[in-house]
């Protein structure tokens, strides 16, 4: 769902309950400016927060997203898939969704033996949404593109994310594609991809704060909903990233 549509639905649902942004902020323990940001489309709530908002607005997800489920039947296997999916973090959900979209596309295309292959290259997933090296950018499970790269360039990485902003200079620059490992542990002092208040950041992990390498940016205090999505293990060179298919 596009941010503008989601923003309109959130604003309409709140107004239907006769609630102010200030009242909603108090109920879900978030700053009022965060509620306002969601309702103008600058950012989006994460899945858990959206669920809390729907409970507050007395709306079911099906009603909010205008799903018609009257003719839908769900098997026990599909119930299990849904349960497992809900236990994943946002990065894992993004990865699973990208795999599902790829498999559906492959199935619909039928025989894929004629697909173009580049010798010595491998397909690498890169998020369509950037991570902020500034004050925060929405980062959610909305899909991935694939680029063709040298395998050595992305060794150990699960996916890539474009950088937006200059707060991680001189190490990472605006437009760089950082390499993310979901399997490596993240400690204080490491640079990681995190989500917080529905926004994505690439930052150095500090004690209760996210730290920029560019000294002109102040640290950002961590909130309770912060989630580490993976460790930054490198950057994809501009030459490698230019081979997008």
Secondary structure, DSSP 8 states (H G I E B T S, - for coil): --HHHHHHHHHHHHHHTT--HHHHHHHHT--HHHHHHHHHTS----HHHHHHHHHHTT--HHHHTT---TT----HHHHHHHHHHHTS-HHHHHHHHHHHHHHHHHHHH---TT----TTEEEEEEESS-EESSS-EE--SS-EEEEEEEGGGGTT-SEEEEEESSTTTTTS-TT-EEEEESSS---TT-EEEEEETTEEEEEEE-SSEEE-SSTTS--EE--TT-EEEEEEEEEE-HHHHT-B-
